Amino acid sequence: MIKNIVFDMGKVLVNYEGNKVCHHFIEDEAERKAVSAAVFDSPEWIFLDMGLIPEETALKKMQARLETDHAKEMAALCMKHWHEYNLWPIEGMKELVAELKEKGYGIYLCSNASLRLLECSHMIPGIEYFDGTLFSAEVKYIKPQKEMYGHLFGRFGLNPEECFFIDDVLMNIEGARDCGMDGYCFADGDVTKLREVLLRLNESQPAL
């Protein structure tokens, strides 16, 4: 029996657009593309999600790829404010989380995210209903590594077979299944379809 629903964050609870902040601060298209690539398409961005590098060090490495002082300044500005522009709630998710909580499910978060997001959890729709949150940078592993799921189960005392995971990346769902937690790939972003899947989890027929 499923007792807990585990959500990913980006593109599940909140929309994420990696370079939206660049469009806000940078007018020149060529510079905007260069800064976006240097910051959001960088290996340091992954290292931040894994908690392996501080933001100050990551920014210096990102800036080193840029040719002009102005571009370097824009990289710093975009890094400082990215969470304010790149993330915004997905419509209908707060209501769905509240509905699941009302039905008695435990609600948890398991997300590949940097330590910055620990300070921004108020941006997550329905965060007041969550029983626990886990960000990859806290434990220095990322999905679909089995250690990430192991930390989730261990920290909150969860039985994997009693959990159901929602993520937009199929590889992450497959990783969860390898650890005993079934799930649903939310790649299409259809909240109505997701609600139908979740609300029939414990019916006689298997979940999708």
Secondary structure, DSSP 8 states (H G I E B T S, - for coil): ---EEEE-SBTTTEEE-TTHHHHHH---HHHHHHHHHHHHTSHHHHHHHTT-S-HHHHHHHHHTT-SSHHHHHHHHHHHHHHHHHSEEE-TTHHHHHHHHHHTT-EEEEEE---GGGGGGGGGSTTGGG-SEEEEHHHHT--TTSHHHHHHHHHHHT--GGGEEEEES-HHHHHHHHHTT-EEEE-TT--HHHHHHHHHTTTSSS---
